Amino acid sequence: MKRILYNNLLKWKSDNNRKPLLLQGARQVGKTYLVNEFGKNEYSVYIYLNFEQEPKLKSLF
């Protein structure tokens, strides 16, 4: 499952018309782990925003 989801992220990354990525889902299923691993492996710099921990960030969007 992890490899399938990671491959989906790779497809998203290669899309020239991609939009910002928003991950939603049940608690404790590996969303944060997956996106952090993807960010570390695929980008030299990445930003992780958690709207639950920092509700004020919602005003940016």
Backbone bond lengths (Angstrom), bond angles and torsions (degrees), N, CA, C in turn:
res aa  C-N    CA-C-N  psi(-1)  N-CA   C-N-CA  omega(-1)  CA-C   N-CA-C  phi
1 M - - - 1.451 - - 1.526 110.19 -
2 K 1.340 116.50 -44.84 1.461 120.15 -178.27 1.530 110.96 -58.05
3 R 1.321 117.09 -42.67 1.461 120.80 -179.10 1.522 110.85 -64.84
4 I 1.323 118.08 -38.87 1.467 121.65 178.43 1.520 109.94 -62.52
5 L 1.321 116.71 -47.31 1.462 120.44 179.94 1.521 111.10 -64.59
6 Y 1.318 117.15 -40.68 1.463 120.99 178.32 1.524 110.01 -62.76
7 N 1.322 116.85 -42.06 1.469 120.45 177.49 1.522 111.28 -63.36
8 N 1.329 117.52 -35.55 1.469 120.26 175.37 1.526 110.39 -62.67
9 L 1.313 117.02 -39.30 1.462 120.46 177.20 1.526 110.93 -66.25
10 L 1.322 117.66 -37.53 1.462 120.57 176.75 1.528 111.08 -63.53
11 K 1.328 116.95 -39.58 1.473 120.52 176.31 1.522 110.17 -63.29
12 W 1.337 116.85 -42.90 1.461 121.33 177.87 1.527 109.79 -59.31
13 K 1.323 116.61 -43.88 1.466 121.12 -178.55 1.525 111.56 -62.96
14 S 1.316 117.65 -37.57 1.466 120.84 -176.17 1.526 113.48 -81.49
15 D 1.321 117.97 -8.90 1.468 121.82 179.53 1.530 109.60 -76.68
16 N 1.326 116.89 118.79 1.466 121.06 -179.32 1.521 112.80 -66.32
17 N 1.317 117.99 -20.37 1.466 122.38 -179.53 1.526 112.09 -105.55
18 R 1.315 117.22 25.00 1.470 120.20 -175.72 1.525 111.53 -67.13
19 K 1.299 114.09 152.22 1.465 123.58 176.60 1.529 107.75 -107.11
20 P 1.327 118.32 168.19 1.471 119.12 175.95 1.529 110.75 -56.19
21 L 1.293 115.22 147.28 1.459 121.56 -176.72 1.520 110.24 -90.62
22 L 1.314 116.07 130.65 1.461 122.26 175.71 1.519 107.42 -125.69
23 L 1.322 116.70 120.01 1.462 121.14 178.79 1.510 109.43 -101.79
24 Q 1.317 115.69 129.61 1.454 121.99 175.76 1.514 108.27 -131.85
25 G 1.309 116.51 153.65 1.450 120.05 176.98 1.514 111.08 162.62
26 A 1.309 114.12 -179.44 1.463 120.97 -179.52 1.524 110.73 -62.08
27 R 1.303 114.78 157.95 1.467 120.39 178.58 1.524 110.73 -70.51
28 Q 1.327 114.46 147.44 1.461 121.92 169.99 1.526 114.52 63.95
29 V 1.331 117.08 35.48 1.466 119.38 178.58 1.526 112.63 -110.63
30 G 1.348 117.58 -0.64 1.458 120.35 175.33 1.516 115.68 105.95
31 K 1.324 118.26 14.31 1.474 120.83 -179.36 1.527 111.23 -61.19
32 T 1.313 116.46 -49.64 1.466 120.52 -178.14 1.519 110.58 -64.22
33 Y 1.306 116.56 -44.40 1.465 120.36 178.66 1.524 110.40 -58.48
34 L 1.325 116.84 -48.23 1.459 121.53 -177.52 1.524 111.42 -60.65
35 V 1.320 117.22 -49.14 1.463 119.69 -176.40 1.529 110.98 -69.38
36 N 1.313 118.45 -34.90 1.467 119.98 177.04 1.523 111.65 -68.56
37 E 1.305 117.86 -41.55 1.463 120.75 176.14 1.526 110.77 -62.98
38 F 1.318 116.45 -42.87 1.461 121.03 178.38 1.529 109.97 -61.57
39 G 1.311 117.29 -46.50 1.457 121.01 179.45 1.520 112.34 -60.45
40 K 1.317 116.73 -45.23 1.469 121.16 -179.68 1.522 112.05 -64.61
41 N 1.335 116.13 -39.91 1.462 120.53 -174.92 1.521 113.93 -82.27
42 E 1.316 117.77 -29.63 1.464 120.38 -169.88 1.526 114.65 -107.94
43 Y 1.319 118.46 -11.23 1.464 121.69 -177.19 1.525 109.79 -135.55
44 S 1.318 115.93 148.46 1.464 119.01 175.61 1.530 110.32 -76.02
45 V 1.343 116.86 -29.10 1.464 123.12 177.78 1.523 107.78 -139.48
46 Y 1.309 117.58 135.74 1.462 120.68 174.86 1.520 108.96 -143.70
47 I 1.328 116.00 157.79 1.460 122.38 -179.31 1.520 108.32 -120.89
48 Y 1.304 116.65 131.34 1.463 122.83 178.09 1.521 107.85 -113.25
49 L 1.318 117.05 120.57 1.458 122.49 178.75 1.522 108.91 -112.08
50 N 1.322 116.74 129.13 1.455 121.36 177.91 1.521 107.81 -116.98
51 F 1.334 116.25 106.00 1.457 121.51 -176.18 1.529 112.62 -70.60
52 E 1.318 118.00 -21.52 1.462 119.76 177.49 1.523 110.77 -74.72
53 Q 1.313 117.11 -38.74 1.465 120.25 179.61 1.526 112.10 -79.84
54 E 1.332 116.98 -29.15 1.468 122.26 -178.42 1.528 109.84 -130.61
55 P 1.331 118.48 76.05 1.469 121.56 -176.79 1.532 113.95 -56.75
56 K 1.324 118.20 -26.98 1.467 120.96 -179.80 1.529 112.27 -63.72
57 L 1.322 117.38 -22.21 1.462 120.73 179.22 1.525 112.01 -63.94
58 K 1.324 117.30 -25.34 1.466 120.96 -179.25 1.520 111.40 -57.63
59 S 1.321 117.25 -30.60 1.464 120.20 -178.50 1.529 111.95 -67.24
60 L 1.321 117.77 -17.84 1.462 120.77 177.39 1.522 111.79 -71.30
61 F 1.320 116.19 -21.39 1.450 121.01 -176.31 1.495 108.64 -115.01
